[in-house]
């Protein structure tokens, strides 16, 4: 007879065979009989009476019983004690757990999986939430590796129930959708996710096993002993591994949960516009969190047209799983437009986050978005922001060159040439030809990373993205760099408790820097370096930071030589030869400028104005040549960079502690509180409502007329267009 070890291997192969037979169900099976490897011991999970006598059973007898138990479990259909009533509008429940248990029982009966979607508390005090089908059926894989495909389980099924927890404490079903867009499988309903949860006592046993130094395999063995049959084990080996991974990533350190809760409570108390959403998993464990305060929401109206989605802190280098939405203000400073803590980095999580952010920002989608080169993020953007221009952060991408190419003997030469191709290609043809030469010269045809980059070159190569406005947030120059938003406040070992302590300090610092920049721009002038009227024009209206950028273009006219080429109708063509210092060499590059004198329509092929909103040195050289340097039309004075416009977000009370006293903020805050009191006290009928609204409308007209007659202007909300001047 074969020894015990051989029998165990035989049993394992038998299980593997059965797994293959049932692969079509998109599920994962686990052994009914788990052997702990100790001489003379076996574990049977067929019934409790059998497990009680397990020590008297030989290994071979246990293995034999394992075959029999597996066959028995595979043949046994799922049984339901009684038929569950179909959900209907108006059904009532006492607790969220009760309605969840009801709907999951109904789902088990029909053969689909239930997902507890994000709940939301409205201003009326009612809590709305949705239980929906997430389609645990297997579908085609999009993964390129055909030998190891991902199993996709989402078919965008619309089956769900929407419910509301009223002020009376009763939960009522508001709407029901019963139709599925995929096949249901009632006989195999126990395969679905929520029927494979670790029961609390089993999870506790896992925790104790972990503390005792027992690995995942050992702890799952002890759990199998408790199960009376295969279906009652509750979860499979893959699910156990996921549980181990999720438990370690989702558990907070001591005090972390309290830190989050206390921060949100404090923010809601002092900031009426504070917005936050907590995403819970099926076990009501905190999975993802998003928040944005009133100032961030107001700032998004002006600076949310171009957004950087920063996932720097999601890397293993950092302890906190932080993701940020960042914009650029009128000084070019980074401004926070929303924060999130994420438990995962898959497309589903990013989709949830983008949808949540979009809802927070009243549906104002960005015109352009900058991210890292992540396929999961790309997928989510295509779902939530399908019309947005999407590019990758060039600076972070180029920082990875060393990591990706260091194994090549000629690495340093490759890196130098690659940087030259990326930064110094001024036409698309230049880039493509130079890239091909690089690949051929160093025999890099089989480098997957470079191949993947070239396949997506339209997302990161400067010459391909320069026609889109990026608000100065995306680099095209070697000398530029990108800094993480919380540099100086968050380091690799910063935990959640410390983060929320430092968060207010960091945000207070950002707001103070913006206030200081506003003060400097309004009260100090940077001297002009030329006698051109155009420079004086921008000196009067641009913020100091942006005027410095324009002034740099004025200074670089000395490196440009403009010449008239030809004229077709009203459009004149000019060539501008610029001497550029590239590393230690001087290179002469020609840029073509087209100028329509009648409408003063001017465009340069460097596209700096389209890219940054700053007129380039080549256009300035051309207008200097034809002596039209007195001024430019207002369409070339980009409103985003103006200092003489009042932006509403600066009037929103900050949540980050006391800043420099601002009478306007104080007046606005008191007025908002007074309006709120009127709304609470005096609006009891439609007549009262109409009276109050008419008074507000009349007051709005009166105040608007006064502001129009005054000095200050109000900046219109940023549009999703690069031509908003």
C-alpha positions as CSV (number, residue, x, y, z in Angstrom):
1,X,0.0,0.0,0.0
2,X,1.2,3.5,-0.8
3,X,2.4,5.5,2.2
4,X,0.4,8.2,3.9
5,X,2.3,11.0,2.0
6,X,1.6,9.4,-1.4
7,X,-2.1,9.1,-0.5
8,X,-2.2,12.7,0.4
9,X,-0.6,13.7,-2.9
10,X,-3.1,11.5,-4.7
11,X,-6.0,13.1,-2.8
12,X,-4.6,16.5,-3.7
13,X,-4.5,15.6,-7.4
14,X,-8.0,14.3,-7.2
15,X,-9.1,17.6,-5.7
16,X,-7.3,19.5,-8.5
17,X,-9.2,17.3,-11.1
18,X,-12.5,18.2,-9.5
19,X,-11.5,21.9,-9.4
20,X,-11.0,21.7,-13.2
21,X,-14.3,20.0,-13.7
22,X,-16.1,22.8,-11.9
23,X,-14.0,25.7,-13.3
24,X,-16.9,26.8,-15.5
25,X,-18.7,28.0,-12.5
26,X,-16.0,30.6,-11.8
27,X,-15.6,29.3,-8.2
28,X,-12.8,27.9,-6.1
29,X,-13.2,24.6,-4.2
30,X,-11.5,23.6,-1.0
31,X,-10.7,20.2,0.4
32,X,-13.3,18.6,2.6
33,X,-10.6,16.7,4.3
34,X,-7.5,18.6,5.4
35,X,-4.6,16.6,6.7
36,X,-2.3,18.4,9.2
37,X,0.6,16.2,8.3
38,X,1.0,14.7,11.7
39,X,1.6,11.0,11.9
40,X,-1.7,9.0,12.3
41,X,-4.0,12.1,12.3
42,X,-6.7,12.9,9.8
43,X,-9.5,15.4,9.8
44,X,-12.9,14.7,8.4
45,X,-15.5,17.4,8.0
46,X,-18.5,15.3,7.1
47,X,-20.2,15.5,10.5
48,X,-19.4,16.6,14.0
49,X,-19.8,13.1,15.3
50,X,-17.1,12.0,12.9
51,X,-14.7,14.8,13.9
52,X,-15.2,14.0,17.6
53,X,-13.6,10.6,16.9
54,X,-11.0,11.8,14.5
55,X,-8.0,10.7,16.6
56,X,-9.0,7.1,16.3
57,X,-9.1,7.2,12.6
58,X,-6.0,6.2,10.6
59,X,-4.6,8.4,7.9
60,X,-5.6,6.1,5.1
61,X,-9.2,5.8,6.4
62,X,-9.3,9.6,6.5
63,X,-8.1,9.8,3.0
64,X,-10.7,7.3,1.9
65,X,-13.4,9.2,3.7
66,X,-12.2,12.4,1.9
67,X,-13.0,10.9,-1.5
68,X,-16.4,9.9,-0.3
69,X,-17.2,13.2,1.3
70,X,-16.1,15.2,-1.7
71,X,-18.3,13.2,-4.1
72,X,-21.2,13.6,-1.7
73,X,-20.7,17.3,-1.5
74,X,-20.4,17.8,-5.2
75,X,-23.6,15.9,-5.9
76,X,-25.7,17.5,-3.1
77,X,-27.8,20.5,-4.4
78,X,-28.4,23.6,-2.4
79,X,-31.6,23.4,-0.4
80,X,-33.9,26.3,0.7
81,X,-36.1,25.8,3.7
82,X,-38.9,28.1,2.4
83,X,-39.4,30.3,-0.6
84,X,-38.4,33.9,0.0
85,X,-40.9,36.6,-1.0
86,X,-40.0,38.7,-4.0
87,X,-39.0,42.3,-3.0
88,X,-41.7,44.9,-3.5
89,X,-41.9,48.7,-3.1
90,X,-43.2,49.6,0.4
91,X,-41.8,46.6,2.3
92,X,-40.5,47.7,5.7
93,X,-37.7,46.5,7.9
94,X,-36.4,47.3,11.4
95,X,-32.6,47.4,10.7
96,X,-30.2,47.5,7.8
97,X,-29.0,44.0,8.7
98,X,-32.5,42.7,8.5
99,X,-33.1,44.0,5.0
100,X,-29.6,42.8,4.0
101,X,-30.3,39.3,5.3
102,X,-33.7,39.3,3.5
103,X,-32.3,40.4,0.1
104,X,-29.3,38.0,0.4
105,X,-31.7,35.1,1.1
106,X,-33.7,36.1,-1.9
107,X,-30.5,36.3,-4.0
108,X,-29.5,32.8,-2.8
109,X,-32.8,31.5,-3.9
110,X,-32.5,33.0,-7.3
111,X,-28.8,32.5,-7.8
112,X,-27.0,35.8,-7.7
113,X,-24.7,37.9,-5.4
114,X,-25.7,40.9,-3.4
115,X,-23.4,43.9,-2.8
116,X,-24.1,46.6,-0.2
117,X,-23.4,49.8,-2.0
118,X,-22.4,53.1,-0.4
119,X,-25.0,54.7,1.8
120,X,-25.6,58.4,2.0
121,X,-27.1,60.7,4.6
122,X,-29.1,63.5,3.1
123,X,-29.7,66.9,4.6
124,X,-33.3,65.9,5.6
125,X,-31.8,63.4,8.0
126,X,-32.8,60.4,6.0
127,X,-30.3,57.7,5.1
128,X,-30.6,56.2,1.6
129,X,-28.8,53.1,0.5
130,X,-28.8,50.4,-2.2
131,X,-28.4,46.7,-2.3
132,X,-27.5,45.5,-5.8
133,X,-26.5,42.5,-7.8
134,X,-22.8,42.5,-8.7
135,X,-23.0,39.5,-10.9
136,X,-20.6,36.8,-9.6
137,X,-20.9,34.9,-12.8
138,X,-17.7,34.5,-14.8
139,X,-17.2,36.5,-18.0
140,X,-14.5,37.0,-20.6
141,X,-11.1,38.2,-19.6
142,X,-9.5,41.3,-20.9
143,X,-6.0,40.2,-19.7
144,X,-3.5,39.7,-22.5
145,X,-1.9,36.8,-20.8
146,X,-4.2,34.1,-22.1
147,X,-2.7,31.3,-20.0
148,X,-3.6,33.1,-16.8
149,X,-6.6,35.3,-17.4
150,X,-8.5,37.4,-14.9
151,X,-12.0,36.4,-14.2
152,X,-14.4,39.3,-14.8
153,X,-17.5,39.1,-12.8
154,X,-19.2,42.4,-13.6
155,X,-21.9,42.7,-16.4
156,X,-23.3,46.1,-15.3
157,X,-26.5,44.3,-14.1
158,X,-29.2,46.7,-13.0
159,X,-31.0,44.4,-10.5
160,X,-31.2,46.1,-7.2
161,X,-33.4,47.5,-4.4
162,X,-33.2,51.1,-3.1
163,X,-34.2,51.7,0.5
164,X,-34.5,54.6,2.9
165,X,-34.1,54.8,6.7
166,X,-36.7,57.3,7.8
167,X,-36.7,59.6,10.8
168,X,-39.1,57.1,12.5
169,X,-36.4,54.5,12.4
170,X,-38.2,52.3,9.8
171,X,-36.5,51.2,6.6
172,X,-38.7,51.2,3.6
173,X,-38.1,49.9,0.1
174,X,-38.4,52.8,-2.4
175,X,-37.8,51.0,-5.7
176,X,-37.1,47.5,-7.0
177,X,-35.4,46.3,-10.2
178,X,-35.8,42.6,-10.7
179,X,-34.4,42.0,-14.2
180,X,-30.9,40.7,-14.6
181,X,-28.7,40.9,-17.8
182,X,-27.0,37.5,-17.1
183,X,-28.0,34.0,-16.4
184,X,-29.0,33.1,-12.9
185,X,-28.0,29.8,-11.3
186,X,-30.2,28.9,-8.2
187,X,-28.7,25.4,-7.9
188,X,-25.2,26.9,-7.4
189,X,-26.1,29.9,-5.3
190,X,-23.9,28.9,-2.4
191,X,-20.9,29.8,-4.6
192,X,-21.6,33.5,-4.3
193,X,-19.4,35.7,-2.3
194,X,-21.6,36.6,0.7
195,X,-22.1,32.8,1.4
196,X,-18.4,32.3,1.8
197,X,-17.8,34.8,4.6
198,X,-15.8,33.7,7.6
199,X,-18.2,33.6,10.6
200,X,-17.0,35.8,13.5
201,X,-16.0,32.9,15.6
202,X,-14.0,31.4,12.7
203,X,-12.3,34.7,12.1
204,X,-11.5,34.9,15.8
205,X,-9.9,31.5,15.6
206,X,-7.9,32.7,12.6
207,X,-6.7,35.7,14.7
208,X,-5.7,33.5,17.5
209,X,-3.9,31.1,15.1
210,X,-2.0,34.0,13.6
211,X,-1.0,35.2,17.1
212,X,0.2,31.7,17.9
213,X,2.4,31.7,14.8
214,X,0.2,29.3,12.8
215,X,0.3,30.2,9.1
216,X,-2.7,30.5,6.8
217,X,-2.7,26.9,5.8
218,X,-2.6,25.8,9.4
219,X,-5.5,28.0,10.4
220,X,-7.7,27.0,7.6
221,X,-7.1,23.3,8.6
222,X,-8.6,24.0,12.0
223,X,-11.6,25.8,10.5
224,X,-12.4,22.8,8.2
225,X,-12.7,20.6,11.3
226,X,-15.5,22.7,12.5
227,X,-17.6,22.5,9.3
228,X,-20.3,19.9,9.2
229,X,-20.3,19.7,5.4
230,X,-18.5,21.3,2.5
231,X,-21.1,24.1,2.1
232,X,-20.9,25.1,5.7
233,X,-17.2,25.8,5.7
234,X,-18.2,29.2,4.6
235,X,-15.2,30.1,2.5
236,X,-12.6,28.5,0.3
237,X,-8.8,28.6,0.3
238,X,-8.6,31.5,-2.0
239,X,-11.2,33.4,0.1
240,X,-9.2,32.6,3.2
241,X,-6.0,34.1,1.6
242,X,-8.0,37.1,0.6
243,X,-9.3,37.4,4.1
244,X,-5.8,37.2,5.5
245,X,-4.6,39.9,3.1
246,X,-7.6,42.2,3.6
247,X,-7.6,41.8,7.4
248,X,-4.0,43.0,7.5
249,X,-4.6,45.9,5.1
250,X,-8.0,47.1,6.4
251,X,-7.2,46.9,10.1
252,X,-6.3,50.1,11.8
253,X,-3.6,50.7,14.3
254,X,-4.7,51.6,17.8
255,X,-6.6,54.9,17.7
256,X,-6.8,55.2,13.9
257,X,-10.6,54.7,13.6
258,X,-11.2,57.2,16.4
259,X,-8.9,59.7,14.6
260,X,-11.0,59.5,11.4
261,X,-14.3,59.7,13.3
262,X,-13.3,62.6,15.4
263,X,-11.8,64.5,12.4
264,X,-15.0,64.1,10.4
265,X,-17.2,65.0,13.4
266,X,-15.2,68.2,14.0
267,X,-15.2,69.1,10.3
268,X,-19.0,68.8,10.0
269,X,-19.4,70.9,13.2
270,X,-17.3,73.8,12.0
271,X,-17.8,73.5,8.2
272,X,-21.3,73.3,6.9
273,X,-20.1,72.3,3.4
274,X,-17.9,69.4,4.6
275,X,-18.5,66.4,2.4
276,X,-17.5,62.8,3.1
277,X,-18.4,59.3,2.0
278,X,-17.5,56.0,3.7
279,X,-17.6,52.9,1.6
280,X,-18.2,49.7,3.6
281,X,-17.7,46.1,2.5
282,X,-20.2,43.4,3.0
283,X,-19.1,42.9,6.6
284,X,-19.6,46.6,7.3
285,X,-15.9,47.2,7.6
286,X,-14.5,50.5,6.4
287,X,-13.1,49.9,2.9
288,X,-12.7,53.4,1.3
289,X,-13.1,57.0,2.5
290,X,-13.5,60.2,0.6
291,X,-13.7,63.7,1.9
292,X,-13.6,67.3,0.7
293,X,-14.4,70.5,2.6
294,X,-16.3,73.6,1.5
295,X,-13.2,75.4,0.4
296,X,-12.1,72.5,-1.8
297,X,-15.5,72.3,-3.4
298,X,-15.5,76.1,-4.1
299,X,-12.0,76.0,-5.5
300,X,-13.0,73.2,-7.8
301,X,-15.4,75.6,-9.6
302,X,-12.3,77.7,-10.7
303,X,-9.5,75.2,-10.8
304,X,-11.1,71.8,-11.4
305,X,-10.8,72.0,-15.2
306,X,-7.4,70.4,-14.9
307,X,-6.8,67.9,-12.1
308,X,-3.9,65.8,-11.0
309,X,-4.9,62.5,-9.4
310,X,-1.9,61.9,-7.2
311,X,-1.3,58.3,-6.0
312,X,2.2,58.8,-4.7
313,X,1.1,57.8,-1.2
314,X,-0.4,54.5,-2.4
315,X,3.1,53.1,-3.0
316,X,4.7,50.7,-0.5
317,X,7.0,53.5,0.6
318,X,4.2,55.1,2.6
319,X,2.1,53.7,5.4
320,X,-1.2,55.6,4.7
321,X,-3.1,54.6,1.5
322,X,-3.8,58.2,0.5
323,X,-5.0,59.4,-2.9
324,X,-5.4,63.1,-3.7
325,X,-7.2,65.3,-6.3
326,X,-5.1,68.4,-6.9
327,X,-5.6,71.5,-9.0
328,X,-3.5,74.6,-9.7
329,X,-4.7,78.0,-8.5
330,X,-4.1,81.4,-10.1
331,X,-0.6,81.6,-8.7
332,X,0.3,78.1,-10.0
333,X,0.2,76.7,-6.5
334,X,-1.2,73.3,-5.8
335,X,-4.7,73.3,-4.3
336,X,-6.4,70.3,-2.7
337,X,-9.7,69.3,-4.4
338,X,-10.4,66.1,-2.4
339,X,-8.8,63.3,-0.4
340,X,-9.3,59.5,-0.2
341,X,-8.1,56.6,1.8
342,X,-8.2,53.4,-0.4
343,X,-8.0,49.8,0.5
344,X,-7.3,48.6,-3.0
345,X,-5.9,49.8,-6.3
346,X,-8.2,48.0,-8.8
347,X,-10.4,49.6,-11.4
348,X,-13.5,49.1,-9.3
349,X,-12.1,51.1,-6.4
350,X,-10.9,53.9,-8.6
351,X,-14.3,54.0,-10.4
352,X,-16.0,54.3,-7.1
353,X,-13.7,57.1,-6.1
354,X,-14.0,59.1,-9.3
355,X,-17.8,58.8,-9.2
356,X,-17.9,59.9,-5.6
357,X,-15.6,62.9,-6.4
358,X,-17.8,63.8,-9.4
359,X,-20.9,63.7,-7.2
360,X,-19.2,65.9,-4.6
361,X,-18.3,68.4,-7.3
362,X,-21.9,68.7,-8.6
363,X,-21.1,66.7,-11.7
364,X,-18.3,69.1,-13.0
365,X,-16.0,66.7,-14.7
366,X,-12.4,67.8,-15.5
367,X,-11.4,68.9,-18.9
368,X,-8.1,67.2,-18.4
369,X,-6.6,64.8,-15.8
370,X,-3.0,63.8,-15.0
371,X,-2.2,60.5,-13.4
372,X,0.5,57.8,-13.1
373,X,0.8,55.2,-15.9
374,X,-1.6,52.8,-14.2
375,X,-4.0,50.6,-16.4
376,X,-6.6,50.4,-13.6
377,X,-6.8,54.2,-13.3
378,X,-7.0,54.5,-17.0
379,X,-9.9,52.0,-17.1
380,X,-11.7,54.0,-14.4
381,X,-11.2,57.3,-16.2
382,X,-12.6,55.9,-19.4
383,X,-15.8,54.9,-17.4
384,X,-16.3,58.1,-15.3
385,X,-14.5,60.8,-17.3
386,X,-14.9,59.6,-20.9
387,X,-14.5,63.0,-22.5
388,X,-11.5,64.1,-20.4
389,X,-8.0,64.5,-21.9
390,X,-5.9,62.0,-20.0
391,X,-2.1,62.1,-19.8
392,X,0.5,60.6,-17.6
393,X,2.9,62.5,-15.3
394,X,6.0,62.8,-17.4
395,X,8.3,63.6,-14.5
396,X,7.3,60.5,-12.5
397,X,7.5,58.4,-15.6
398,X,11.1,59.5,-16.4
399,X,12.1,58.9,-12.8
400,X,11.5,55.2,-13.4
401,X,14.0,54.9,-16.3
402,X,16.8,53.8,-13.9
403,X,14.6,51.1,-12.3
404,X,13.5,49.8,-15.7
405,X,16.7,49.9,-17.7
406,X,19.5,49.5,-15.2
407,X,20.2,45.9,-16.2
408,X,21.5,47.0,-19.6
409,X,25.3,47.4,-19.9
410,X,24.9,50.7,-21.8
411,X,22.3,52.0,-19.4
412,X,23.8,55.5,-19.0
413,X,23.9,56.1,-22.8
414,X,20.4,54.7,-23.2
415,X,19.1,57.1,-20.5
416,X,20.8,60.1,-22.0
417,X,19.5,59.4,-25.4
418,X,16.0,58.6,-24.1
419,X,15.8,62.0,-22.3
420,X,16.9,63.8,-25.4
421,X,14.3,62.1,-27.5
422,X,11.5,62.8,-25.1
423,X,12.3,66.4,-24.2
424,X,14.0,67.7,-27.4
425,X,11.7,66.3,-30.1
426,X,9.8,69.3,-31.4
427,X,7.7,67.5,-34.0
428,X,5.9,64.2,-33.9
429,X,8.0,62.9,-36.8
430,X,11.2,63.8,-34.9
431,X,10.0,61.8,-32.0
432,X,9.0,58.7,-33.9
433,X,12.1,58.6,-36.0
434,X,14.4,59.1,-33.0
435,X,12.6,56.5,-31.0
436,X,13.0,53.9,-33.7
437,X,16.7,54.7,-33.9
438,X,17.0,54.3,-30.2
439,X,15.4,50.9,-30.2
440,X,17.5,49.7,-33.1
441,X,20.8,51.1,-31.8
442,X,20.6,49.4,-28.4
443,X,18.6,46.4,-29.6
444,X,15.7,47.1,-27.2
445,X,13.0,45.5,-29.3
446,X,12.1,43.0,-26.6
447,X,11.9,45.5,-23.7
448,X,8.2,45.3,-22.6
449,X,8.3,48.5,-20.6
450,X,9.5,50.6,-23.5
451,X,7.1,48.9,-25.9
452,X,4.2,49.6,-23.6
453,X,5.3,53.3,-23.3
454,X,5.5,53.7,-27.0
455,X,2.0,52.1,-27.5
456,X,0.7,54.9,-25.2
457,X,3.0,57.7,-26.4
458,X,0.1,60.1,-27.0
459,X,-0.5,60.1,-23.2
460,X,2.9,61.4,-22.1
461,X,5.3,62.5,-24.9
462,X,5.3,66.4,-24.8
463,X,5.0,66.9,-28.5
464,X,1.8,64.8,-28.4
465,X,0.1,66.6,-25.5
466,X,1.1,70.2,-26.0
467,X,-2.1,71.1,-27.8
468,X,-4.1,70.6,-24.6
469,X,-4.2,73.1,-21.7
470,X,-2.7,71.6,-18.5
471,X,-2.6,74.7,-16.3
472,X,1.1,74.4,-15.8
473,X,0.7,71.1,-13.9
474,X,2.4,68.9,-16.4
475,X,6.0,69.0,-17.2
476,X,7.5,69.4,-20.7
477,X,10.9,70.6,-19.6
478,X,13.9,68.8,-18.1
479,X,14.4,71.3,-15.3
480,X,10.9,71.0,-13.9
481,X,10.0,68.7,-11.0
482,X,7.0,67.5,-9.1
483,X,6.7,67.5,-5.4
484,X,4.2,65.5,-3.4
485,X,1.4,67.7,-1.9
486,X,2.1,66.9,1.7
487,X,5.9,67.1,1.5
488,X,7.2,68.1,4.9
489,X,4.2,66.8,6.7
490,X,3.9,63.1,5.6
491,X,6.8,60.7,5.5
492,X,7.1,57.0,5.0
493,X,6.3,56.1,8.6
494,X,3.4,58.5,9.1
495,X,0.3,56.6,10.4
496,X,-3.3,57.7,10.2
497,X,-3.4,59.2,13.6
498,X,-0.4,61.4,12.9
499,X,-1.7,62.2,9.4
500,X,-4.9,63.7,10.7
501,X,-3.0,65.7,13.2
502,X,-0.7,67.1,10.4
503,X,-3.4,67.4,7.8
504,X,-4.8,70.6,9.3
505,X,-1.3,72.1,9.7
506,X,-0.5,71.3,6.0
507,X,-3.8,72.7,4.8
508,X,-3.4,75.8,6.9
509,X,0.1,76.3,5.4
510,X,-1.3,76.0,1.9
511,X,-4.1,78.5,2.5
512,X,-1.7,81.0,4.2
513,X,0.6,80.8,1.2
514,X,-2.2,81.5,-1.2
515,X,-3.3,84.5,1.0
516,X,0.2,85.8,1.1
517,X,0.6,85.4,-2.7
518,X,-2.7,87.3,-3.2
519,X,-1.4,90.1,-0.9
520,X,1.9,90.3,-2.8
521,X,0.3,90.3,-6.2
522,X,-2.1,93.1,-5.2
523,X,0.3,95.3,-3.4
524,X,3.7,94.9,-5.1
525,X,4.7,95.1,-8.8
526,X,7.6,93.3,-10.4
527,X,9.5,95.8,-12.5
528,X,9.3,95.4,-16.3
529,X,12.5,94.4,-18.1
530,X,11.5,95.9,-21.5
531,X,9.7,98.9,-22.8
532,X,7.1,96.7,-24.6
533,X,3.5,97.7,-23.9
534,X,2.6,94.0,-23.9
535,X,4.7,93.4,-20.8
536,X,3.2,96.4,-19.0
537,X,-0.3,95.0,-19.9
538,X,0.4,91.7,-18.2
539,X,2.2,93.3,-15.3
540,X,-1.1,95.1,-14.4
541,X,-3.4,92.0,-14.5
542,X,-1.4,88.8,-13.9
543,X,-0.5,87.4,-10.5
544,X,3.2,87.8,-9.6
545,X,3.9,84.1,-10.1
546,X,2.4,84.0,-13.6
547,X,3.8,87.4,-14.6
548,X,7.3,86.0,-13.8
549,X,6.6,83.2,-16.2
550,X,5.6,85.6,-18.9
551,X,8.6,87.8,-18.2
552,X,10.9,84.9,-18.7
553,X,9.5,84.6,-22.3
554,X,10.1,88.3,-22.8
555,X,13.7,87.9,-21.6
556,X,14.3,85.0,-24.0
557,X,13.4,87.1,-27.0
558,X,17.2,87.8,-27.1
559,X,17.7,84.2,-28.1
560,X,15.3,84.3,-31.0
561,X,15.6,85.6,-34.5
562,X,12.3,86.1,-36.4
563,X,12.0,86.4,-40.1
564,X,9.0,86.9,-42.5
565,X,8.4,83.9,-44.8
566,X,5.3,84.4,-46.8
567,X,1.8,85.8,-46.8
568,X,-1.4,84.0,-48.0
569,X,-4.4,86.3,-47.9
570,X,-4.4,88.0,-44.4
571,X,-2.3,85.3,-42.8
572,X,1.5,85.9,-42.5
573,X,4.0,83.2,-41.8
574,X,7.1,83.8,-39.8
575,X,10.0,81.5,-38.9
576,X,11.7,82.0,-35.5
577,X,15.1,80.5,-35.0
578,X,15.8,80.0,-31.3
579,X,19.2,79.0,-29.9
580,X,18.6,76.5,-27.2
581,X,21.1,75.2,-24.7
582,X,20.6,71.4,-24.4
583,X,23.0,70.1,-21.8
584,X,26.4,71.4,-22.8
585,X,25.6,72.1,-26.5
586,X,23.8,74.9,-28.4
587,X,21.1,73.7,-30.7
588,X,19.2,75.9,-33.2
589,X,15.6,75.1,-33.5
590,X,13.1,76.7,-35.9
591,X,9.5,77.4,-34.9
592,X,6.8,78.5,-37.3
593,X,4.4,81.3,-36.3
594,X,1.2,82.2,-38.2
595,X,-0.4,85.6,-37.7
596,X,-3.7,86.9,-38.9
597,X,-3.4,90.6,-38.6
598,X,-7.1,91.4,-39.1
599,X,-8.3,89.5,-36.1
600,X,-4.9,89.4,-34.3
601,X,-5.0,85.6,-34.4
602,X,-1.6,84.2,-33.7
603,X,-0.4,80.7,-33.2
604,X,3.1,79.1,-32.7
605,X,3.9,75.5,-33.2
606,X,5.6,75.3,-29.8
607,X,2.0,75.5,-28.4
608,X,3.2,77.1,-25.1
609,X,0.1,79.3,-24.9
610,X,-2.2,76.3,-25.5
611,X,-0.3,74.2,-23.0
612,X,0.3,76.8,-20.2
613,X,-1.8,79.9,-21.0
614,X,1.4,82.0,-21.4
615,X,2.4,83.7,-24.7
616,X,5.6,82.3,-25.9
617,X,8.9,84.0,-26.9
618,X,8.4,83.0,-30.6
619,X,5.1,84.9,-30.8
620,X,6.6,87.9,-29.0
621,X,9.5,87.9,-31.4
622,X,7.1,87.9,-34.3
623,X,5.0,90.8,-33.1
624,X,8.2,92.6,-32.3
625,X,9.3,92.2,-35.9
626,X,6.1,93.8,-37.2
627,X,6.1,96.4,-34.4
628,X,2.8,95.4,-32.7
629,X,4.1,95.3,-29.2
630,X,1.8,97.8,-27.6
631,X,-0.9,95.2,-26.4
632,X,-2.7,92.0,-27.3
633,X,-6.4,91.3,-27.4
634,X,-8.1,90.2,-24.1
635,X,-8.4,86.7,-25.4
636,X,-4.7,86.3,-24.9
637,X,-4.9,87.5,-21.3
638,X,-5.9,84.2,-19.7
639,X,-8.5,84.8,-16.9
640,X,-7.2,82.0,-14.8
641,X,-4.0,83.9,-14.0
642,X,-5.6,87.3,-13.3
643,X,-5.1,89.0,-9.9
644,X,-7.9,91.5,-10.2
645,X,-10.7,89.0,-10.0
646,X,-12.5,87.9,-6.8
647,X,-12.8,84.1,-6.5
648,X,-15.5,82.8,-4.2
649,X,-13.3,80.0,-2.6
650,X,-11.3,82.7,-0.9
651,X,-14.5,83.8,0.9
652,X,-15.2,80.3,2.3
653,X,-14.2,80.0,5.9
654,X,-11.3,77.6,6.2
655,X,-11.6,74.5,8.4
656,X,-7.9,74.6,9.2
657,X,-7.7,76.9,12.2
658,X,-7.6,80.7,12.5
659,X,-5.9,82.5,9.6
660,X,-5.2,86.2,9.2
661,X,-8.4,88.1,10.0
662,X,-10.5,88.7,6.9
663,X,-13.5,91.0,7.2
664,X,-15.1,89.6,4.1
665,X,-14.9,86.1,5.4
666,X,-16.4,87.2,8.7
667,X,-19.3,89.0,6.9
668,X,-20.0,86.0,4.7
669,X,-19.9,83.6,7.6
670,X,-22.3,85.7,9.6
671,X,-24.6,86.2,6.6
672,X,-24.8,82.4,5.9
673,X,-25.7,81.7,9.5
674,X,-28.4,84.3,9.4
675,X,-29.8,82.9,6.2
676,X,-29.8,79.5,7.8
677,X,-31.8,80.7,10.8
678,X,-34.4,82.4,8.5
679,X,-34.8,79.1,6.6
680,X,-35.3,77.1,9.7
681,X,-37.7,79.6,11.4
682,X,-39.7,81.3,8.7
683,X,-40.4,79.0,5.8
684,X,-43.5,76.9,6.8
685,X,-45.7,77.4,3.7
686,X,-45.3,77.8,0.0
687,X,-46.3,81.5,0.4
688,X,-43.5,82.0,3.0
689,X,-41.0,80.2,0.7
690,X,-41.9,82.4,-2.3
691,X,-41.7,85.5,-0.2
692,X,-38.2,84.7,1.1
693,X,-36.9,83.6,-2.4
694,X,-38.2,86.9,-4.0
695,X,-36.4,88.9,-1.3
696,X,-33.2,87.0,-1.9
697,X,-33.4,87.4,-5.6
698,X,-34.0,91.2,-5.2
699,X,-31.2,91.5,-2.8
700,X,-28.9,89.5,-5.1
701,X,-29.7,91.9,-8.0
702,X,-29.1,95.0,-5.8
703,X,-25.7,93.7,-4.5
704,X,-24.6,92.6,-7.9
705,X,-25.2,96.1,-9.3
706,X,-23.1,97.6,-6.5
707,X,-20.3,95.1,-7.1
708,X,-20.3,95.8,-10.9
709,X,-20.0,99.5,-10.2
710,X,-17.1,98.9,-7.8
711,X,-13.5,97.9,-8.4
712,X,-13.6,94.2,-7.9
713,X,-14.8,91.6,-10.4
714,X,-16.1,88.1,-10.0
715,X,-14.4,85.4,-12.0
716,X,-16.8,83.1,-13.9
717,X,-16.7,79.4,-13.1
718,X,-14.0,77.5,-15.0
719,X,-15.4,75.8,-18.1
720,X,-14.2,72.5,-19.5
721,X,-12.6,74.2,-22.4
722,X,-9.0,75.2,-23.1
723,X,-10.3,78.3,-24.9
724,X,-11.9,80.0,-21.9
725,X,-10.1,83.4,-21.8
